[in-house]
Amino acid sequence: MDLATVNALHYEDFVNIFGNVVEKCPIITAAVWSRRPFVNFTALEAAISEFIDALPESGKEGILRCHPDLAGRDLQSGTLTRESLEEQTGAGMDALNSAEASRMARLNEEYKERFGFPFVICARMNDKRNILLQLSERCGNERAVERARGIQEVKKICHLRLQGLVLIDAPNKL
């Protein structure tokens, strides 16, 4: 949709359409709705990013906890959000061999035990080999570093999800 349409959306419609650009965090888009009108795609994305950046560290960790494990129970049981399902299957998380699946499960658990939130990476920008590599490497990071890295990945995911919903650089008729 173009930006004029985005800016004209009623609150409920805005939240229904954009409520999962940050995984299972419609409160973010609910808060950002009041910042309309957005002059361009970048302004919409910046409003979301600024909201996230203004959160205390506990709020940022809350955002990370809303993300499912990669190749985890939600993928296996079919309970992922539509967006997460597309992203994980696109990265090959549904096609892990038994050794890869076992390694992924072990590393996911190790990561969550160490940091208290799940590993987050923009699956659409990675493949299963790189995801496993990053998960293994990032298990050695410090908590603050990993929290910041996870939020960077959330923003990448958000950017791609927004691109799927809003025409970029379409002229806005404010």
Phi, psi and omega in degrees: 000155179275169185293327177299319177294316178303312183294335181272352183296137171291157183311308184298319179294318179301312181293321178296321183281317187256002187298343180242019175293332166248117190316118175054034180231060181296343178300330180293310179290330176299318180289323184287335181308321183290351179273000177297156000278145176270130183284337178196177180303317182300323179293320176298311179298319180296323179299318178293314181299318180294322177299314180297314182298330182283348181290150171293166182304323179296325177292321177295319177295325176299318177299315180297323181291342178284348181274141179281159171297143174288132182058028184264198186301323180294322176294315182295324183267357179077025182254012176292155170295159179305317182295314180296322178299313179299317183292315181291318179292325177297329179271358178087015181292340178271359184236031178285140173284174187298323179293317179295318180297318179296315179296317180299315180297316180297314180292322177302314180295316179300317180297311181297321177296320182288318189251338180086009176209159183285158175294128179238128175214147179286098185299326181294343179257011184217166172244175186299324179297313181290325178298314178298318179298312181296318179300315179298313182293318185288344175299338181271356182287165171282155183304312182297321178296316183289324176298314180296318179296317178300318179293323174301318180292322176302317181293324175296315179299314180301315179303312181293322178293320176297319178301329179284348184248330188237136174291127181276137177060020172287137182298138179258132181258077180284000000 
